[in-house]
């Protein structure tokens, strides 16, 4: 099995990947669909250069990078709880 190129948001979008943002201060973490981020940043934007702000503690110290876990099915989401 070959490796996939994940240098840009466009590369991640092409393979169904995500962009992960994790706050270095409080540990809050979020994942964003790369295909949706293409509309904001374009195909050639490197994930590491995206600037963000934590929605939990408002810190601008956020680590941004590619996340292929959800695209591969490695991470399992919880089943929805009935209301």
VENVENCOR-V593446 format. One record per run of one state. SS is the DSSP state (H for helix, E for strand, - for the rest). FROM is the first residue (numbers start at 0). TO is the last residue. Records with the same first field share a line. If there is no record, write none. Layout:
SS: FROM-TO, FROM-TO
This chain:
-: 0-7, 14-16, 23-27, 41-45, 49-60, 67-67, 72-82
H: 8-13, 33-40, 46-48, 68-71
E: 17-22, 28-32, 61-66
